[in-house]
Amino acid sequence: MGEKTVAITGASGLLGTYLSKYLTSEGYKVRAITRNPKTPDEIFWNPDEGELNPADLKGVDILINYGGEPLTAKRWNAEQKA
């Protein structure tokens, strides 16, 4: 079956960091989708401008979206939870 590649938005956040480490330890290749790529394996994405090159997702088998509001930034109220 070969090595699977997982792309993750929010890879540098609380959940994304742990998931990335776990997946890597299980033999997956992990690629972060980020606004500020620092390595060639990271994929540039600017959601505010709708910028994402579909060719950058070539070879990605699984996409996980952990992007959004940080879980630990503040106490979540009912509106945020909705």
N, CA, C and O atoms as a DFTB+ gen file, in Angstrom:
328 C
 N C O
     1  1       0.824      -1.193       0.000
     2  2       0.000       0.000       0.000
     3  2       0.868       1.256       0.000
     4  3       0.482       2.264      -0.592
     5  1       2.004       1.218       0.635
     6  2       2.918       2.352       0.624
     7  2       2.603       3.390       1.678
     8  3       1.613       3.296       2.403
     9  1       3.466       4.374       1.741
    10  2       3.326       5.452       2.721
    11  2       2.162       6.358       2.344
    12  3       2.041       6.763       1.187
    13  1       1.319       6.673       3.294
    14  2       0.210       7.606       3.089
    15  2       0.646       9.001       3.487
    16  3       1.412       9.177       4.435
    17  1       0.151       9.999       2.753
    18  2       0.460      11.397       3.045
    19  2      -0.787      12.080       3.573
    20  3      -1.863      11.991       2.981
    21  1      -0.626      12.768       4.702
    22  2      -1.718      13.491       5.349
    23  2      -1.378      14.974       5.335
    24  3      -0.286      15.364       5.748
    25  1      -2.306      15.803       4.863
    26  2      -2.148      17.258       4.923
    27  2      -3.082      17.777       6.015
    28  3      -4.241      17.371       6.103
    29  1      -2.554      18.687       6.850
    30  2      -3.322      19.161       8.000
    31  2      -3.317      20.688       8.054
    32  3      -2.255      21.311       8.080
    33  1      -4.516      21.287       8.071
    34  2      -4.613      22.700       8.415
    35  2      -4.637      22.771       9.930
    36  3      -5.186      21.881      10.580
    37  1      -4.058      23.803      10.498
    38  2      -3.980      23.908      11.958
    39  2      -2.943      22.972      12.548
    40  3      -3.022      22.622      13.726
    41  1      -1.975      22.565      11.749
    42  2      -0.968      21.592      12.198
    43  2      -0.090      22.130      13.321
    44  3       0.504      21.345      14.061
    45  1       0.005      23.446      13.464
    46  2       0.846      24.005      14.526
    47  2       0.054      24.297      15.796
    48  3       0.618      24.759      16.787
    49  1      -1.253      24.029      15.769
    50  2      -2.080      24.253      16.950
    51  2      -1.985      23.107      17.937
    52  3      -1.230      22.156      17.733
    53  1      -2.750      23.206      18.997
    54  2      -2.721      22.220      20.075
    55  2      -3.000      20.806      19.563
    56  3      -2.190      19.903      19.771
    57  1      -4.129      20.608      18.900
    58  2      -4.476      19.278      18.410
    59  2      -3.596      18.868      17.238
    60  3      -3.146      17.725      17.165
    61  1      -3.349      19.805      16.314
    62  2      -2.563      19.502      15.127
    63  2      -1.143      19.069      15.440
    64  3      -0.603      18.187      14.773
    65  1      -0.536      19.674      16.444
    66  2       0.828      19.318      16.832
    67  2       0.893      17.864      17.304
    68  3       1.768      17.108      16.883
    69  1      -0.025      17.486      18.170
    70  2      -0.036      16.120      18.688
    71  2      -0.406      15.116      17.601
    72  3       0.191      14.042      17.515
    73  1      -1.394      15.466      16.768
    74  2      -1.783      14.556      15.705
    75  2      -0.633      14.359      14.717
    76  3      -0.389      13.237      14.272
    77  1       0.067      15.423      14.374
    78  2       1.206      15.327      13.454
    79  2       2.275      14.384      13.998
    80  3       2.791      13.532      13.274
    81  1       2.600      14.545      15.269
    82  2       3.604      13.664      15.894
    83  2       3.145      12.217      15.892
    84  3       3.922      11.313      15.586
    85  1       1.889      12.000      16.232
    86  2       1.363      10.641      16.275
    87  2       1.389      10.006      14.882
    88  3       1.871       8.886      14.716
    89  1       0.873      10.720      13.893
    90  2       0.833      10.164      12.544
    91  2       2.232       9.858      12.018
    92  3       2.450       8.828      11.381
    93  1       3.174      10.753      12.286
    94  2       4.554      10.525      11.862
    95  2       5.110       9.259      12.518
    96  3       5.792       8.467      11.868
    97  1       4.817       9.076      13.793
    98  2       5.309       7.882      14.501
    99  2       4.673       6.598      13.964
   100  3       5.229       5.512      14.126
   101  1       3.515       6.724      13.327
   102  2       2.824       5.570      12.756
   103  2       3.191       5.339      11.283
   104  3       2.638       4.453      10.631
   105  1       4.127       6.144      10.767
   106  2       4.612       5.928       9.412
   107  2       3.984       6.784       8.335
   108  3       4.274       6.592       7.154
   109  1       3.138       7.718       8.706
   110  2       2.544       8.626       7.729
   111  2       3.503       9.777       7.436
   112  3       4.310      10.158       8.285
   113  1       3.408      10.321       6.235
   114  2       4.103      11.568       5.909
   115  2       3.095      12.677       6.170
   116  3       1.972      12.629       5.667
   117  1       3.488      13.679       6.957
   118  2       2.585      14.773       7.315
   119  2       3.058      16.060       6.656
   120  3       4.236      16.412       6.728
   121  1       2.120      16.761       6.009
   122  2       2.404      18.049       5.391
   123  2       1.460      19.086       5.992
   124  3       0.240      18.924       5.949
   125  1       2.024      20.141       6.546
   126  2       1.208      21.220       7.109
   127  2       0.703      22.108       5.986
   128  3       1.426      22.383       5.028
   129  1      -0.535      22.554       6.107
   130  2      -1.104      23.565       5.216
   131  2      -1.128      24.846       6.028
   132  3      -1.808      24.922       7.051
   133  1      -0.386      25.861       5.578
   134  2      -0.138      27.028       6.421
   135  2      -0.072      28.322       5.615
   136  3       0.187      28.312       4.412
   137  1      -0.310      29.419       6.296
   138  2      -0.165      30.741       5.668
   139  2       1.296      31.132       5.494
   140  3       1.628      31.951       4.637
   141  1       2.169      30.545       6.313
   142  2       3.590      30.905       6.304
   143  2       4.470      29.665       6.212
   144  3       5.083      29.262       7.201
   145  1       4.536      29.056       5.028
   146  2       5.375      27.859       4.910
   147  2       6.849      28.160       5.170
   148  3       7.382      29.178       4.731
   149  1       7.482      27.257       5.887
   150  2       8.904      27.429       6.225
   151  2       9.770      26.347       5.599
   152  3      10.993      26.482       5.552
   153  1       9.149      25.278       5.117
   154  2       9.890      24.194       4.470
   155  2       9.190      23.840       3.157
   156  3       8.018      24.169       2.976
   157  1       9.892      23.175       2.245
   158  2       9.275      22.789       0.974
   159  2       8.108      21.809       1.129
   160  3       7.256      21.729       0.243
   161  1       8.054      21.066       2.234
   162  2       6.950      20.126       2.452
   163  2       5.662      20.809       2.900
   164  3       4.586      20.218       2.808
   165  1       5.758      22.035       3.377
   166  2       4.564      22.751       3.820
   167  2       3.842      23.361       2.617
   168  3       4.470      23.791       1.649
   169  1       2.524      23.389       2.699
   170  2       1.683      23.863       1.606
   171  2       1.145      25.250       1.949
   172  3       0.591      25.458       3.028
   173  1       1.314      26.202       1.020
   174  2       0.805      27.563       1.236
   175  2      -0.703      27.599       1.029
   176  3      -1.233      27.052       0.062
   177  1      -1.380      28.261       1.969
   178  2      -2.824      28.474       1.878
   179  2      -3.152      29.823       2.481
   180  3      -2.745      30.120       3.604
   181  1      -3.883      30.641       1.744
   182  2      -4.367      31.915       2.259
   183  2      -5.886      31.882       2.163
   184  3      -6.447      32.260       1.134
   185  1      -6.559      31.436       3.221
   186  2      -8.013      31.294       3.154
   187  2      -8.739      32.618       2.975
   188  3      -9.823      32.650       2.392
   189  1      -8.165      33.710       3.465
   190  2      -8.824      35.008       3.329
   191  2      -8.933      35.438       1.873
   192  3      -9.884      36.125       1.500
   193  1      -7.973      35.042       1.051
   194  2      -7.951      35.409      -0.369
   195  2      -8.334      34.239      -1.274
   196  3      -8.371      34.389      -2.496
   197  1      -8.617      33.084      -0.687
   198  2      -8.972      31.915      -1.478
   199  2      -7.794      31.363      -2.269
   200  3      -7.979      30.777      -3.336
   201  1      -6.579      31.550      -1.746
   202  2      -5.379      31.102      -2.447
   203  2      -4.945      29.724      -1.956
   204  3      -4.593      29.546      -0.790
   205  1      -4.975      28.766      -2.857
   206  2      -4.461      27.424      -2.615
   207  2      -4.242      26.799      -3.982
   208  3      -5.176      26.701      -4.779
   209  1      -3.031      26.382      -4.255
   210  2      -2.716      25.770      -5.534
   211  2      -3.084      24.290      -5.465
   212  3      -2.451      23.540      -4.722
   213  1      -4.094      23.852      -6.223
   214  2      -4.495      22.446      -6.179
   215  2      -3.341      21.482      -6.479
   216  3      -3.332      20.359      -5.976
   217  1      -2.387      21.902      -7.280
   218  2      -1.237      21.043      -7.596
   219  2      -0.415      20.736      -6.352
   220  3       0.256      19.705      -6.293
   221  1      -0.461      21.625      -5.349
   222  2       0.278      21.391      -4.105
   223  2      -0.292      20.225      -3.307
   224  3       0.372      19.696      -2.415
   225  1      -1.519      19.824      -3.625
   226  2      -2.151      18.708      -2.915
   227  2      -1.927      17.374      -3.626
   228  3      -2.424      16.338      -3.184
   229  1      -1.189      17.404      -4.710
   230  2      -0.895      16.160      -5.436
   231  2      -0.159      15.196      -4.498
   232  3       0.812      15.574      -3.843
   233  1      -0.621      13.981      -4.446
   234  2      -0.012      12.971      -3.595
   235  2      -0.564      12.933      -2.180
   236  3      -0.183      12.065      -1.395
   237  1      -1.458      13.862      -1.839
   238  2      -2.069      13.864      -0.509
   239  2      -3.216      12.850      -0.511
   240  3      -4.116      12.916      -1.348
   241  1      -3.169      11.920       0.433
   242  2      -4.190      10.886       0.537
   243  2      -5.313      11.264       1.493
   244  3      -6.464      10.873       1.299
   245  1      -4.968      12.028       2.528
   246  2      -5.924      12.378       3.581
   247  2      -5.754      13.854       3.913
   248  3      -4.629      14.337       4.043
   249  1      -6.868      14.574       4.052
   250  2      -6.842      15.988       4.429
   251  2      -7.623      16.152       5.721
   252  3      -8.773      15.726       5.822
   253  1      -6.985      16.778       6.714
   254  2      -7.629      17.030       8.007
   255  2      -7.650      18.539       8.230
   256  3      -6.619      19.204       8.127
   257  1      -8.830      19.071       8.535
   258  2      -8.970      20.507       8.750
   259  2      -9.122      20.803      10.235
   260  3     -10.202      20.646      10.805
   261  1      -8.021      21.235      10.857
   262  2      -8.045      21.691      12.241
   263  2      -7.909      23.210      12.300
   264  3      -7.641      23.770      13.363
   265  1      -8.093      23.873      11.169
   266  2      -7.990      25.325      11.148
   267  2      -9.176      25.959      11.855
   268  3     -10.262      25.383      11.904
   269  1      -8.963      27.127      12.392
   270  2     -10.051      27.827      13.054
   271  2      -9.574      28.496      14.317
   272  3      -8.381      28.736      14.503
   273  1     -10.507      28.789      15.167
   274  2     -10.199      29.484      16.416
   275  2      -9.452      28.561      17.378
   276  3      -9.833      27.403      17.551
   277  1      -8.391      29.072      18.002
   278  2      -7.641      28.236      18.947
   279  2      -8.517      27.777      20.112
   280  3      -9.331      28.541      20.631
   281  1      -8.341      26.526      20.511
   282  2      -9.135      25.970      21.612
   283  2      -8.809      26.599      22.952
   284  3      -9.674      26.705      23.821
   285  1      -7.555      27.020      23.120
   286  2      -7.117      27.492      24.431
   287  2      -6.987      29.008      24.533
   288  3      -6.465      29.508      25.529
   289  1      -7.447      29.749      23.534
   290  2      -7.283      31.201      23.537
   291  2      -8.106      31.877      24.641
   292  3      -7.664      32.850      25.252
   293  1      -9.287      31.354      24.879
   294  2     -10.168      31.927      25.907
   295  2     -11.269      30.925      26.212
   296  3     -11.409      29.911      25.527
   297  1     -12.032      31.211      27.225
   298  2     -13.156      30.337      27.579
   299  2     -14.217      30.450      26.482
   300  3     -14.572      31.550      26.060
   301  1     -14.711      29.308      26.030
   302  2     -15.696      29.297      24.961
   303  2     -17.103      29.519      25.514
   304  3     -17.512      28.881      26.484
   305  1     -17.835      30.438      24.877
   306  2     -19.218      30.676      25.274
   307  2     -20.147      29.911      24.301
   308  3     -19.672      29.265      23.367
   309  1     -21.437      29.989      24.527
   310  2     -22.404      29.245      23.711
   311  2     -22.325      29.641      22.226
   312  3     -22.454      28.788      21.347
   313  1     -22.113      30.936      21.954
   314  2     -22.019      31.404      20.575
   315  2     -20.823      30.797      19.846
   316  3     -20.943      30.371      18.697
   317  1     -19.678      30.759      20.510
   318  2     -18.488      30.161      19.908
   319  2     -18.679      28.668      19.671
   320  3     -18.268      28.146      18.635
   321  1     -19.290      27.991      20.611
   322  2     -19.518      26.555      20.474
   323  2     -20.430      26.246      19.298
   324  3     -20.268      25.231      18.621
   325  1     -21.390      27.132      19.065
   326  2     -22.334      26.928      17.931
   327  2     -21.582      27.108      16.631
   328  3     -22.170      26.984      15.557
